Amino acid sequence: MLLLYLGIEVIRLFFGTKGNLCQRKMPLGISVALTFPSAMMASYYLLLQTYVLRLEAIMNGILLVFCGSELLLEVLTLAAFSRI
């Protein structure tokens, strides 16, 4: 499951970077769509995993904050690209 999470996260970041640099809506939309599975896996590792270290809980909490802020910025960027 960790390898699946790694694959989704790498693809999400690649499309987010590509969409932002090229100012294209499609790659940025794919990145927004992949944010939800990424956040679901991060919350799984935070809440539903059998044994969680305190450091893991703190890091996953920070990861969820960054995922939320990235989602907000991606949606605002998509809105800006739609006006162009």
mmCIF file of the N, C-alpha and C atoms, coordinates in Angstrom:
data_MODEL
# 
_entry.id   MODEL 
# 
loop_
_atom_site.group_PDB 
_atom_site.id 
_atom_site.type_symbol 
_atom_site.label_atom_id 
_atom_site.label_alt_id 
_atom_site.label_comp_id 
_atom_site.label_asym_id 
_atom_site.label_entity_id 
_atom_site.label_seq_id 
_atom_site.pdbx_PDB_ins_code 
_atom_site.Cartn_x 
_atom_site.Cartn_y 
_atom_site.Cartn_z 
_atom_site.occupancy 
_atom_site.B_iso_or_equiv 
_atom_site.pdbx_formal_charge 
_atom_site.auth_seq_id 
_atom_site.auth_comp_id 
_atom_site.auth_asym_id 
_atom_site.auth_atom_id 
_atom_site.pdbx_PDB_model_num 
ATOM 1   N N  . MET A 1 1  ? 0.820   -1.190 0.000   1.00 0.00 ? 1  MET A N  1 
ATOM 2   C CA . MET A 1 1  ? 0.000   0.000  0.000   1.00 0.00 ? 1  MET A CA 1 
ATOM 3   C C  . MET A 1 1  ? 0.868   1.259  0.000   1.00 0.00 ? 1  MET A C  1 
ATOM 4   N N  . LEU A 1 2  ? 2.012   1.146  0.623   1.00 0.00 ? 2  LEU A N  1 
ATOM 5   C CA . LEU A 1 2  ? 2.917   2.287  0.649   1.00 0.00 ? 2  LEU A CA 1 
ATOM 6   C C  . LEU A 1 2  ? 3.467   2.592  -0.741  1.00 0.00 ? 2  LEU A C  1 
ATOM 7   N N  . LEU A 1 3  ? 3.703   1.561  -1.540  1.00 0.00 ? 3  LEU A N  1 
ATOM 8   C CA . LEU A 1 3  ? 4.173   1.784  -2.911  1.00 0.00 ? 3  LEU A CA 1 
ATOM 9   C C  . LEU A 1 3  ? 3.089   2.422  -3.777  1.00 0.00 ? 3  LEU A C  1 
ATOM 10  N N  . LEU A 1 4  ? 1.836   2.049  -3.562  1.00 0.00 ? 4  LEU A N  1 
ATOM 11  C CA . LEU A 1 4  ? 0.722   2.684  -4.264  1.00 0.00 ? 4  LEU A CA 1 
ATOM 12  C C  . LEU A 1 4  ? 0.643   4.161  -3.897  1.00 0.00 ? 4  LEU A C  1 
ATOM 13  N N  . TYR A 1 5  ? 0.804   4.448  -2.615  1.00 0.00 ? 5  TYR A N  1 
ATOM 14  C CA . TYR A 1 5  ? 0.791   5.832  -2.143  1.00 0.00 ? 5  TYR A CA 1 
ATOM 15  C C  . TYR A 1 5  ? 1.940   6.627  -2.769  1.00 0.00 ? 5  TYR A C  1 
ATOM 16  N N  . LEU A 1 6  ? 3.110   6.013  -2.838  1.00 0.00 ? 6  LEU A N  1 
ATOM 17  C CA . LEU A 1 6  ? 4.261   6.666  -3.454  1.00 0.00 ? 6  LEU A CA 1 
ATOM 18  C C  . LEU A 1 6  ? 3.986   6.969  -4.927  1.00 0.00 ? 6  LEU A C  1 
ATOM 19  N N  . GLY A 1 7  ? 3.415   6.002  -5.655  1.00 0.00 ? 7  GLY A N  1 
ATOM 20  C CA . GLY A 1 7  ? 3.108   6.216  -7.068  1.00 0.00 ? 7  GLY A CA 1 
ATOM 21  C C  . GLY A 1 7  ? 2.100   7.331  -7.285  1.00 0.00 ? 7  GLY A C  1 
ATOM 22  N N  . ILE A 1 8  ? 1.048   7.352  -6.495  1.00 0.00 ? 8  ILE A N  1 
ATOM 23  C CA . ILE A 1 8  ? 0.030   8.397  -6.634  1.00 0.00 ? 8  ILE A CA 1 
ATOM 24  C C  . ILE A 1 8  ? 0.613   9.763  -6.308  1.00 0.00 ? 8  ILE A C  1 
ATOM 25  N N  . GLU A 1 9  ? 1.428   9.832  -5.265  1.00 0.00 ? 9  GLU A N  1 
ATOM 26  C CA . GLU A 1 9  ? 2.001   11.115 -4.859  1.00 0.00 ? 9  GLU A CA 1 
ATOM 27  C C  . GLU A 1 9  ? 2.967   11.660 -5.904  1.00 0.00 ? 9  GLU A C  1 
ATOM 28  N N  . VAL A 1 10 ? 3.788   10.793 -6.484  1.00 0.00 ? 10 VAL A N  1 
ATOM 29  C CA . VAL A 1 10 ? 4.740   11.237 -7.510  1.00 0.00 ? 10 VAL A CA 1 
ATOM 30  C C  . VAL A 1 10 ? 3.994   11.719 -8.758  1.00 0.00 ? 10 VAL A C  1 
ATOM 31  N N  . ILE A 1 11 ? 2.989   10.982 -9.177  1.00 0.00 ? 11 ILE A N  1 
ATOM 32  C CA . ILE A 1 11 ? 2.206   11.385 -10.355 1.00 0.00 ? 11 ILE A CA 1 
ATOM 33  C C  . ILE A 1 11 ? 1.459   12.684 -10.083 1.00 0.00 ? 11 ILE A C  1 
ATOM 34  N N  . ARG A 1 12 ? 0.908   12.832 -8.881  1.00 0.00 ? 12 ARG A N  1 
ATOM 35  C CA . ARG A 1 12 ? 0.183   14.050 -8.518  1.00 0.00 ? 12 ARG A CA 1 
ATOM 36  C C  . ARG A 1 12 ? 1.098   15.266 -8.551  1.00 0.00 ? 12 ARG A C  1 
ATOM 37  N N  . LEU A 1 13 ? 2.280   15.134 -7.977  1.00 0.00 ? 13 LEU A N  1 
ATOM 38  C CA . LEU A 1 13 ? 3.222   16.250 -7.969  1.00 0.00 ? 13 LEU A CA 1 
ATOM 39  C C  . LEU A 1 13 ? 3.739   16.575 -9.371  1.00 0.00 ? 13 LEU A C  1 
ATOM 40  N N  . PHE A 1 14 ? 3.952   15.542 -10.196 1.00 0.00 ? 14 PHE A N  1 
ATOM 41  C CA . PHE A 1 14 ? 4.413   15.770 -11.562 1.00 0.00 ? 14 PHE A CA 1 
ATOM 42  C C  . PHE A 1 14 ? 3.379   16.564 -12.355 1.00 0.00 ? 14 PHE A C  1 
ATOM 43  N N  . PHE A 1 15 ? 2.118   16.127 -12.300 1.00 0.00 ? 15 PHE A N  1 
ATOM 44  C CA . PHE A 1 15 ? 1.083   16.824 -13.058 1.00 0.00 ? 15 PHE A CA 1 
ATOM 45  C C  . PHE A 1 15 ? 0.814   18.221 -12.496 1.00 0.00 ? 15 PHE A C  1 
ATOM 46  N N  . GLY A 1 16 ? 0.921   18.392 -11.197 1.00 0.00 ? 16 GLY A N  1 
ATOM 47  C CA . GLY A 1 16 ? 0.746   19.717 -10.614 1.00 0.00 ? 16 GLY A CA 1 
ATOM 48  C C  . GLY A 1 16 ? 1.825   20.682 -11.071 1.00 0.00 ? 16 GLY A C  1 
ATOM 49  N N  . THR A 1 17 ? 3.061   20.219 -11.091 1.00 0.00 ? 17 THR A N  1 
ATOM 50  C CA . THR A 1 17 ? 4.167   21.058 -11.545 1.00 0.00 ? 17 THR A CA 1 
ATOM 51  C C  . THR A 1 17 ? 4.045   21.367 -13.031 1.00 0.00 ? 17 THR A C  1 
ATOM 52  N N  . LYS A 1 18 ? 3.734   20.340 -13.818 1.00 0.00 ? 18 LYS A N  1 
ATOM 53  C CA . LYS A 1 18 ? 3.602   20.528 -15.265 1.00 0.00 ? 18 LYS A CA 1 
ATOM 54  C C  . LYS A 1 18 ? 2.451   21.485 -15.599 1.00 0.00 ? 18 LYS A C  1 
ATOM 55  N N  . GLY A 1 19 ? 1.323   21.314 -14.919 1.00 0.00 ? 19 GLY A N  1 
ATOM 56  C CA . GLY A 1 19 ? 0.180   22.188 -15.178 1.00 0.00 ? 19 GLY A CA 1 
ATOM 57  C C  . GLY A 1 19 ? 0.437   23.623 -14.768 1.00 0.00 ? 19 GLY A C  1 
ATOM 58  N N  . ASN A 1 20 ? 1.176   23.796 -13.671 1.00 0.00 ? 20 ASN A N  1 
ATOM 59  C CA . ASN A 1 20 ? 1.458   25.147 -13.200 1.00 0.00 ? 20 ASN A CA 1 
ATOM 60  C C  . ASN A 1 20 ? 2.469   25.849 -14.097 1.00 0.00 ? 20 ASN A C  1 
ATOM 61  N N  . LEU A 1 21 ? 3.526   25.159 -14.495 1.00 0.00 ? 21 LEU A N  1 
ATOM 62  C CA . LEU A 1 21 ? 4.554   25.783 -15.317 1.00 0.00 ? 21 LEU A CA 1 
ATOM 63  C C  . LEU A 1 21 ? 4.063   26.068 -16.730 1.00 0.00 ? 21 LEU A C  1 
ATOM 64  N N  . CYS A 1 22 ? 3.254   25.164 -17.296 1.00 0.00 ? 22 CYS A N  1 
ATOM 65  C CA . CYS A 1 22 ? 2.749   25.353 -18.657 1.00 0.00 ? 22 CYS A CA 1 
ATOM 66  C C  . CYS A 1 22 ? 1.444   26.133 -18.699 1.00 0.00 ? 22 CYS A C  1 
ATOM 67  N N  . GLN A 1 23 ? 0.893   26.449 -17.535 1.00 0.00 ? 23 GLN A N  1 
ATOM 68  C CA . GLN A 1 23 ? -0.392  27.147 -17.400 1.00 0.00 ? 23 GLN A CA 1 
ATOM 69  C C  . GLN A 1 23 ? -1.483  26.427 -18.188 1.00 0.00 ? 23 GLN A C  1 
ATOM 70  N N  . ARG A 1 24 ? -1.595  25.121 -17.950 1.00 0.00 ? 24 ARG A N  1 
ATOM 71  C CA . ARG A 1 24 ? -2.601  24.295 -18.606 1.00 0.00 ? 24 ARG A CA 1 
ATOM 72  C C  . ARG A 1 24 ? -3.549  23.735 -17.554 1.00 0.00 ? 24 ARG A C  1 
ATOM 73  N N  . LYS A 1 25 ? -4.820  23.667 -17.935 1.00 0.00 ? 25 LYS A N  1 
ATOM 74  C CA . LYS A 1 25 ? -5.848  23.238 -16.980 1.00 0.00 ? 25 LYS A CA 1 
ATOM 75  C C  . LYS A 1 25 ? -5.901  21.727 -16.787 1.00 0.00 ? 25 LYS A C  1 
ATOM 76  N N  . MET A 1 26 ? -5.659  20.953 -17.828 1.00 0.00 ? 26 MET A N  1 
ATOM 77  C CA . MET A 1 26 ? -5.820  19.499 -17.743 1.00 0.00 ? 26 MET A CA 1 
ATOM 78  C C  . MET A 1 26 ? -4.848  18.846 -16.755 1.00 0.00 ? 26 MET A C  1 
ATOM 79  N N  . PRO A 1 27 ? -3.535  19.093 -16.852 1.00 0.00 ? 27 PRO A N  1 
ATOM 80  C CA . PRO A 1 27 ? -2.646  18.472 -15.857 1.00 0.00 ? 27 PRO A CA 1 
ATOM 81  C C  . PRO A 1 27 ? -2.933  18.942 -14.432 1.00 0.00 ? 27 PRO A C  1 
ATOM 82  N N  . LEU A 1 28 ? -3.320  20.198 -14.282 1.00 0.00 ? 28 LEU A N  1 
ATOM 83  C CA . LEU A 1 28 ? -3.644  20.711 -12.957 1.00 0.00 ? 28 LEU A CA 1 
ATOM 84  C C  . LEU A 1 28 ? -4.920  20.077 -12.429 1.00 0.00 ? 28 LEU A C  1 
ATOM 85  N N  . GLY A 1 29 ? -5.877  19.807 -13.312 1.00 0.00 ? 29 GLY A N  1 
ATOM 86  C CA . GLY A 1 29 ? -7.101  19.108 -12.913 1.00 0.00 ? 29 GLY A CA 1 
ATOM 87  C C  . GLY A 1 29 ? -6.825  17.676 -12.490 1.00 0.00 ? 29 GLY A C  1 
ATOM 88  N N  . ILE A 1 30 ? -5.896  17.022 -13.182 1.00 0.00 ? 30 ILE A N  1 
ATOM 89  C CA . ILE A 1 30 ? -5.509  15.662 -12.796 1.00 0.00 ? 30 ILE A CA 1 
ATOM 90  C C  . ILE A 1 30 ? -4.856  15.685 -11.417 1.00 0.00 ? 30 ILE A C  1 
ATOM 91  N N  . SER A 1 31 ? -4.055  16.694 -11.165 1.00 0.00 ? 31 SER A N  1 
ATOM 92  C CA . SER A 1 31 ? -3.417  16.825 -9.863  1.00 0.00 ? 31 SER A CA 1 
ATOM 93  C C  . SER A 1 31 ? -4.446  17.051 -8.757  1.00 0.00 ? 31 SER A C  1 
ATOM 94  N N  . VAL A 1 32 ? -5.467  17.852 -9.042  1.00 0.00 ? 32 VAL A N  1 
ATOM 95  C CA . VAL A 1 32 ? -6.543  18.064 -8.068  1.00 0.00 ? 32 VAL A CA 1 
ATOM 96  C C  . VAL A 1 32 ? -7.280  16.754 -7.808  1.00 0.00 ? 32 VAL A C  1 
ATOM 97  N N  . ALA A 1 33 ? -7.544  15.994 -8.859  1.00 0.00 ? 33 ALA A N  1 
ATOM 98  C CA . ALA A 1 33 ? -8.258  14.723 -8.695  1.00 0.00 ? 33 ALA A CA 1 
ATOM 99  C C  . ALA A 1 33 ? -7.424  13.712 -7.902  1.00 0.00 ? 33 ALA A C  1 
ATOM 100 N N  . LEU A 1 34 ? -6.109  13.729 -8.069  1.00 0.00 ? 34 LEU A N  1 
ATOM 101 C CA . LEU A 1 34 ? -5.252  12.797 -7.341  1.00 0.00 ? 34 LEU A CA 1 
ATOM 102 C C  . LEU A 1 34 ? -4.959  13.256 -5.912  1.00 0.00 ? 34 LEU A C  1 
ATOM 103 N N  . THR A 1 35 ? -5.330  14.484 -5.571  1.00 0.00 ? 35 THR A N  1 
ATOM 104 C CA . THR A 1 35 ? -5.143  14.955 -4.202  1.00 0.00 ? 35 THR A CA 1 
ATOM 105 C C  . THR A 1 35 ? -6.034  14.185 -3.237  1.00 0.00 ? 35 THR A C  1 
ATOM 106 N N  . PHE A 1 36 ? -7.232  13.827 -3.663  1.00 0.00 ? 36 PHE A N  1 
ATOM 107 C CA . PHE A 1 36 ? -8.158  13.128 -2.772  1.00 0.00 ? 36 PHE A CA 1 
ATOM 108 C C  . PHE A 1 36 ? -7.678  11.726 -2.396  1.00 0.00 ? 36 PHE A C  1 
ATOM 109 N N  . PRO A 1 37 ? -7.226  10.881 -3.343  1.00 0.00 ? 37 PRO A N  1 
ATOM 110 C CA . PRO A 1 37 ? -6.676  9.587  -2.913  1.00 0.00 ? 37 PRO A CA 1 
ATOM 111 C C  . PRO A 1 37 ? -5.418  9.737  -2.061  1.00 0.00 ? 37 PRO A C  1 
ATOM 112 N N  . SER A 1 38 ? -4.624  10.741 -2.359  1.00 0.00 ? 38 SER A N  1 
ATOM 113 C CA . SER A 1 38 ? -3.420  10.973 -1.575  1.00 0.00 ? 38 SER A CA 1 
ATOM 114 C C  . SER A 1 38 ? -3.772  11.350 -0.139  1.00 0.00 ? 38 SER A C  1 
ATOM 115 N N  . ALA A 1 39 ? -4.751  12.213 0.033   1.00 0.00 ? 39 ALA A N  1 
ATOM 116 C CA . ALA A 1 39 ? -5.181  12.604 1.376   1.00 0.00 ? 39 ALA A CA 1 
ATOM 117 C C  . ALA A 1 39 ? -5.855  11.440 2.105   1.00 0.00 ? 39 ALA A C  1 
ATOM 118 N N  . MET A 1 40 ? -6.566  10.603 1.362   1.00 0.00 ? 40 MET A N  1 
ATOM 119 C CA . MET A 1 40 ? -7.194  9.436  1.989   1.00 0.00 ? 40 MET A CA 1 
ATOM 120 C C  . MET A 1 40 ? -6.134  8.468  2.509   1.00 0.00 ? 40 MET A C  1 
ATOM 121 N N  . MET A 1 41 ? -5.075  8.255  1.738   1.00 0.00 ? 41 MET A N  1 
ATOM 122 C CA . MET A 1 41 ? -4.020  7.357  2.195   1.00 0.00 ? 41 MET A CA 1 
ATOM 123 C C  . MET A 1 41 ? -3.256  7.947  3.373   1.00 0.00 ? 41 MET A C  1 
ATOM 124 N N  . ALA A 1 42 ? -3.043  9.257  3.362   1.00 0.00 ? 42 ALA A N  1 
ATOM 125 C CA . ALA A 1 42 ? -2.364  9.896  4.490   1.00 0.00 ? 42 ALA A CA 1 
ATOM 126 C C  . ALA A 1 42 ? -3.216  9.786  5.751   1.00 0.00 ? 42 ALA A C  1 
ATOM 127 N N  . SER A 1 43 ? -4.527  9.960  5.610   1.00 0.00 ? 43 SER A N  1 
ATOM 128 C CA . SER A 1 43 ? -5.396  9.833  6.786   1.00 0.00 ? 43 SER A CA 1 
ATOM 129 C C  . SER A 1 43 ? -5.495  8.380  7.236   1.00 0.00 ? 43 SER A C  1 
ATOM 130 N N  . TYR A 1 44 ? -5.363  7.422  6.312   1.00 0.00 ? 44 TYR A N  1 
ATOM 131 C CA . TYR A 1 44 ? -5.319  6.013  6.711   1.00 0.00 ? 44 TYR A CA 1 
ATOM 132 C C  . TYR A 1 44 ? -4.096  5.765  7.585   1.00 0.00 ? 44 TYR A C  1 
ATOM 133 N N  . TYR A 1 45 ? -2.948  6.252  7.124   1.00 0.00 ? 45 TYR A N  1 
ATOM 134 C CA . TYR A 1 45 ? -1.736  6.044  7.902   1.00 0.00 ? 45 TYR A CA 1 
ATOM 135 C C  . TYR A 1 45 ? -1.774  6.796  9.228   1.00 0.00 ? 45 TYR A C  1 
ATOM 136 N N  . LEU A 1 46 ? -2.591  7.820  9.322   1.00 0.00 ? 46 LEU A N  1 
ATOM 137 C CA . LEU A 1 46 ? -2.718  8.574  10.568  1.00 0.00 ? 46 LEU A CA 1 
ATOM 138 C C  . LEU A 1 46 ? -3.704  7.927  11.530  1.00 0.00 ? 46 LEU A C  1 
ATOM 139 N N  . LEU A 1 47 ? -4.858  7.488  11.030  1.00 0.00 ? 47 LEU A N  1 
ATOM 140 C CA . LEU A 1 47 ? -5.946  7.061  11.907  1.00 0.00 ? 47 LEU A CA 1 
ATOM 141 C C  . LEU A 1 47 ? -6.174  5.558  11.963  1.00 0.00 ? 47 LEU A C  1 
ATOM 142 N N  . LEU A 1 48 ? -6.051  4.861  10.862  1.00 0.00 ? 48 LEU A N  1 
ATOM 143 C CA . LEU A 1 48 ? -6.490  3.472  10.800  1.00 0.00 ? 48 LEU A CA 1 
ATOM 144 C C  . LEU A 1 48 ? -5.358  2.445  10.865  1.00 0.00 ? 48 LEU A C  1 
ATOM 145 N N  . GLN A 1 49 ? -4.136  2.898  10.829  1.00 0.00 ? 49 GLN A N  1 
ATOM 146 C CA . GLN A 1 49 ? -3.021  1.968  10.909  1.00 0.00 ? 49 GLN A CA 1 
ATOM 147 C C  . GLN A 1 49 ? -2.965  1.383  12.328  1.00 0.00 ? 49 GLN A C  1 
ATOM 148 N N  . THR A 1 50 ? -2.569  0.133  12.451  1.00 0.00 ? 50 THR A N  1 
ATOM 149 C CA . THR A 1 50 ? -2.585  -0.554 13.744  1.00 0.00 ? 50 THR A CA 1 
ATOM 150 C C  . THR A 1 50 ? -1.626  0.069  14.748  1.00 0.00 ? 50 THR A C  1 
ATOM 151 N N  . TYR A 1 51 ? -0.401  0.272  14.361  1.00 0.00 ? 51 TYR A N  1 
ATOM 152 C CA . TYR A 1 51 ? 0.597   0.811  15.277  1.00 0.00 ? 51 TYR A CA 1 
ATOM 153 C C  . TYR A 1 51 ? 1.173   2.081  14.665  1.00 0.00 ? 51 TYR A C  1 
ATOM 154 N N  . VAL A 1 52 ? 0.964   3.217  15.320  1.00 0.00 ? 52 VAL A N  1 
ATOM 155 C CA . VAL A 1 52 ? 1.414   4.489  14.795  1.00 0.00 ? 52 VAL A CA 1 
ATOM 156 C C  . VAL A 1 52 ? 2.328   5.149  15.824  1.00 0.00 ? 52 VAL A C  1 
ATOM 157 N N  . LEU A 1 53 ? 3.517   5.509  15.397  1.00 0.00 ? 53 LEU A N  1 
ATOM 158 C CA . LEU A 1 53 ? 4.423   6.249  16.263  1.00 0.00 ? 53 LEU A CA 1 
ATOM 159 C C  . LEU A 1 53 ? 3.977   7.702  16.364  1.00 0.00 ? 53 LEU A C  1 
ATOM 160 N N  . ARG A 1 54 ? 4.380   8.364  17.419  1.00 0.00 ? 54 ARG A N  1 
ATOM 161 C CA . ARG A 1 54 ? 4.011   9.766  17.592  1.00 0.00 ? 54 ARG A CA 1 
ATOM 162 C C  . ARG A 1 54 ? 4.600   10.622 16.469  1.00 0.00 ? 54 ARG A C  1 
ATOM 163 N N  . LEU A 1 55 ? 5.824   10.313 16.074  1.00 0.00 ? 55 LEU A N  1 
ATOM 164 C CA . LEU A 1 55 ? 6.452   11.050 14.981  1.00 0.00 ? 55 LEU A CA 1 
ATOM 165 C C  . LEU A 1 55 ? 5.683   10.865 13.678  1.00 0.00 ? 55 LEU A C  1 
ATOM 166 N N  . GLU A 1 56 ? 5.211   9.638  13.417  1.00 0.00 ? 56 GLU A N  1 
ATOM 167 C CA . GLU A 1 56 ? 4.394   9.378  12.223  1.00 0.00 ? 56 GLU A CA 1 
ATOM 168 C C  . GLU A 1 56 ? 3.100   10.176 12.254  1.00 0.00 ? 56 GLU A C  1 
ATOM 169 N N  . ALA A 1 57 ? 2.476   10.250 13.415  1.00 0.00 ? 57 ALA A N  1 
ATOM 170 C CA . ALA A 1 57 ? 1.225   11.003 13.539  1.00 0.00 ? 57 ALA A CA 1 
ATOM 171 C C  . ALA A 1 57 ? 1.456   12.488 13.273  1.00 0.00 ? 57 ALA A C  1 
ATOM 172 N N  . ILE A 1 58 ? 2.546   13.020 13.790  1.00 0.00 ? 58 ILE A N  1 
ATOM 173 C CA . ILE A 1 58 ? 2.856   14.435 13.564  1.00 0.00 ? 58 ILE A CA 1 
ATOM 174 C C  . ILE A 1 58 ? 3.153   14.686 12.091  1.00 0.00 ? 58 ILE A C  1 
ATOM 175 N N  . MET A 1 59 ? 3.948   13.810 11.480  1.00 0.00 ? 59 MET A N  1 
ATOM 176 C CA . MET A 1 59 ? 4.297   13.993 10.067  1.00 0.00 ? 59 MET A CA 1 
ATOM 177 C C  . MET A 1 59 ? 3.076   13.857 9.163   1.00 0.00 ? 59 MET A C  1 
ATOM 178 N N  . ASN A 1 60 ? 2.188   12.908 9.456   1.00 0.00 ? 60 ASN A N  1 
ATOM 179 C CA . ASN A 1 60 ? 0.976   12.762 8.643   1.00 0.00 ? 60 ASN A CA 1 
ATOM 180 C C  . ASN A 1 60 ? 0.027   13.928 8.837   1.00 0.00 ? 60 ASN A C  1 
ATOM 181 N N  . GLY A 1 61 ? -0.028  14.476 10.043  1.00 0.00 ? 61 GLY A N  1 
ATOM 182 C CA . GLY A 1 61 ? -0.839  15.675 10.261  1.00 0.00 ? 61 GLY A CA 1 
ATOM 183 C C  . GLY A 1 61 ? -0.322  16.847 9.451   1.00 0.00 ? 61 GLY A C  1 
ATOM 184 N N  . ILE A 1 62 ? 0.996   17.026 9.434   1.00 0.00 ? 62 ILE A N  1 
ATOM 185 C CA . ILE A 1 62 ? 1.596   18.087 8.633   1.00 0.00 ? 62 ILE A CA 1 
ATOM 186 C C  . ILE A 1 62 ? 1.344   17.834 7.146   1.00 0.00 ? 62 ILE A C  1 
ATOM 187 N N  . LEU A 1 63 ? 1.435   16.577 6.719   1.00 0.00 ? 63 LEU A N  1 
ATOM 188 C CA . LEU A 1 63 ? 1.165   16.223 5.324   1.00 0.00 ? 63 LEU A CA 1 
ATOM 189 C C  . LEU A 1 63 ? -0.269  16.568 4.929   1.00 0.00 ? 63 LEU A C  1 
ATOM 190 N N  . LEU A 1 64 ? -1.218  16.298 5.814   1.00 0.00 ? 64 LEU A N  1 
ATOM 191 C CA . LEU A 1 64 ? -2.613  16.632 5.509   1.00 0.00 ? 64 LEU A CA 1 
ATOM 192 C C  . LEU A 1 64 ? -2.829  18.141 5.429   1.00 0.00 ? 64 LEU A C  1 
ATOM 193 N N  . VAL A 1 65 ? -2.132  18.899 6.259   1.00 0.00 ? 65 VAL A N  1 
ATOM 194 C CA . VAL A 1 65 ? -2.228  20.366 6.171   1.00 0.00 ? 65 VAL A CA 1 
ATOM 195 C C  . VAL A 1 65 ? -1.684  20.847 4.835   1.00 0.00 ? 65 VAL A C  1 
ATOM 196 N N  . PHE A 1 66 ? -0.542  20.287 4.419   1.00 0.00 ? 66 PHE A N  1 
ATOM 197 C CA . PHE A 1 66 ? 0.023   20.673 3.127   1.00 0.00 ? 66 PHE A CA 1 
ATOM 198 C C  . PHE A 1 66 ? -0.871  20.232 1.964   1.00 0.00 ? 66 PHE A C  1 
ATOM 199 N N  . CYS A 1 67 ? -1.479  19.057 2.059   1.00 0.00 ? 67 CYS A N  1 
ATOM 200 C CA . CYS A 1 67 ? -2.406  18.608 1.001   1.00 0.00 ? 67 CYS A CA 1 
ATOM 201 C C  . CYS A 1 67 ? -3.601  19.557 0.895   1.00 0.00 ? 67 CYS A C  1 
ATOM 202 N N  . GLY A 1 68 ? -4.117  19.987 2.025   1.00 0.00 ? 68 GLY A N  1 
ATOM 203 C CA . GLY A 1 68 ? -5.239  20.928 2.009   1.00 0.00 ? 68 GLY A CA 1 
ATOM 204 C C  . GLY A 1 68 ? -4.852  22.269 1.419   1.00 0.00 ? 68 GLY A C  1 
ATOM 205 N N  . SER A 1 69 ? -3.674  22.774 1.787   1.00 0.00 ? 69 SER A N  1 
ATOM 206 C CA . SER A 1 69 ? -3.241  24.057 1.232   1.00 0.00 ? 69 SER A CA 1 
ATOM 207 C C  . SER A 1 69 ? -2.928  23.931 -0.261  1.00 0.00 ? 69 SER A C  1 
ATOM 208 N N  . GLU A 1 70 ? -2.350  22.812 -0.688  1.00 0.00 ? 70 GLU A N  1 
ATOM 209 C CA . GLU A 1 70 ? -2.108  22.597 -2.114  1.00 0.00 ? 70 GLU A CA 1 
ATOM 210 C C  . GLU A 1 70 ? -3.414  22.532 -2.888  1.00 0.00 ? 70 GLU A C  1 
ATOM 211 N N  . LEU A 1 71 ? -4.410  21.867 -2.319  1.00 0.00 ? 71 LEU A N  1 
ATOM 212 C CA . LEU A 1 71 ? -5.711  21.775 -2.981  1.00 0.00 ? 71 LEU A CA 1 
ATOM 213 C C  . LEU A 1 71 ? -6.320  23.161 -3.143  1.00 0.00 ? 71 LEU A C  1 
ATOM 214 N N  . LEU A 1 72 ? -6.245  23.976 -2.105  1.00 0.00 ? 72 LEU A N  1 
ATOM 215 C CA . LEU A 1 72 ? -6.784  25.336 -2.182  1.00 0.00 ? 72 LEU A CA 1 
ATOM 216 C C  . LEU A 1 72 ? -6.054  26.148 -3.247  1.00 0.00 ? 72 LEU A C  1 
ATOM 217 N N  . LEU A 1 73 ? -4.739  26.074 -3.260  1.00 0.00 ? 73 LEU A N  1 
ATOM 218 C CA . LEU A 1 73 ? -3.965  26.828 -4.252  1.00 0.00 ? 73 LEU A CA 1 
ATOM 219 C C  . LEU A 1 73 ? -4.184  26.306 -5.671  1.00 0.00 ? 73 LEU A C  1 
ATOM 220 N N  . GLU A 1 74 ? -4.348  24.995 -5.831  1.00 0.00 ? 74 GLU A N  1 
ATOM 221 C CA . GLU A 1 74 ? -4.609  24.450 -7.165  1.00 0.00 ? 74 GLU A CA 1 
ATOM 222 C C  . GLU A 1 74 ? -5.964  24.893 -7.690  1.00 0.00 ? 74 GLU A C  1 
ATOM 223 N N  . VAL A 1 75 ? -6.967  24.926 -6.828  1.00 0.00 ? 75 VAL A N  1 
ATOM 224 C CA . VAL A 1 75 ? -8.296  25.374 -7.257  1.00 0.00 ? 75 VAL A CA 1 
ATOM 225 C C  . VAL A 1 75 ? -8.258  26.856 -7.617  1.00 0.00 ? 75 VAL A C  1 
ATOM 226 N N  . LEU A 1 76 ? -7.564  27.666 -6.826  1.00 0.00 ? 76 LEU A N  1 
ATOM 227 C CA . LEU A 1 76 ? -7.438  29.090 -7.159  1.00 0.00 ? 76 LEU A CA 1 
ATOM 228 C C  . LEU A 1 76 ? -6.674  29.289 -8.463  1.00 0.00 ? 76 LEU A C  1 
ATOM 229 N N  . THR A 1 77 ? -5.655  28.485 -8.702  1.00 0.00 ? 77 THR A N  1 
ATOM 230 C CA . THR A 1 77 ? -4.900  28.567 -9.948  1.00 0.00 ? 77 THR A CA 1 
ATOM 231 C C  . THR A 1 77 ? -5.746  28.140 -11.135 1.00 0.00 ? 77 THR A C  1 
ATOM 232 N N  . LEU A 1 78 ? -6.544  27.089 -10.961 1.00 0.00 ? 78 LEU A N  1 
ATOM 233 C CA . LEU A 1 78 ? -7.457  26.677 -12.036 1.00 0.00 ? 78 LEU A CA 1 
ATOM 234 C C  . LEU A 1 78 ? -8.457  27.772 -12.362 1.00 0.00 ? 78 LEU A C  1 
ATOM 235 N N  . ALA A 1 79 ? -8.946  28.456 -11.335 1.00 0.00 ? 79 ALA A N  1 
ATOM 236 C CA . ALA A 1 79 ? -9.877  29.562 -11.581 1.00 0.00 ? 79 ALA A CA 1 
ATOM 237 C C  . ALA A 1 79 ? -9.186  30.699 -12.325 1.00 0.00 ? 79 ALA A C  1 
ATOM 238 N N  . ALA A 1 80 ? -7.938  30.962 -11.991 1.00 0.00 ? 80 ALA A N  1 
ATOM 239 C CA . ALA A 1 80 ? -7.185  32.021 -12.696 1.00 0.00 ? 80 ALA A CA 1 
ATOM 240 C C  . ALA A 1 80 ? -6.916  31.619 -14.148 1.00 0.00 ? 80 ALA A C  1 
ATOM 241 N N  . PHE A 1 81 ? -6.609  30.332 -14.390 1.00 0.00 ? 81 PHE A N  1 
ATOM 242 C CA . PHE A 1 81 ? -6.364  29.877 -15.753 1.00 0.00 ? 81 PHE A CA 1 
ATOM 243 C C  . PHE A 1 81 ? -7.641  29.903 -16.576 1.00 0.00 ? 81 PHE A C  1 
ATOM 244 N N  . SER A 1 82 ? -8.793  29.712 -15.938 1.00 0.00 ? 82 SER A N  1 
ATOM 245 C CA . SER A 1 82 ? -10.061 29.722 -16.666 1.00 0.00 ? 82 SER A CA 1 
ATOM 246 C C  . SER A 1 82 ? -10.417 31.119 -17.145 1.00 0.00 ? 82 SER A C  1 
ATOM 247 N N  . ARG A 1 83 ? -9.967  32.139 -16.439 1.00 0.00 ? 83 ARG A N  1 
ATOM 248 C CA . ARG A 1 83 ? -10.259 33.515 -16.829 1.00 0.00 ? 83 ARG A CA 1 
ATOM 249 C C  . ARG A 1 83 ? -9.396  33.971 -17.996 1.00 0.00 ? 83 ARG A C  1 
ATOM 250 N N  . ILE A 1 84 ? -8.264  33.304 -18.195 1.00 0.00 ? 84 ILE A N  1 
ATOM 251 C CA . ILE A 1 84 ? -7.334  33.732 -19.263 1.00 0.00 ? 84 ILE A CA 1 
ATOM 252 C C  . ILE A 1 84 ? -7.862  33.313 -20.619 1.00 0.00 ? 84 ILE A C  1 
# 
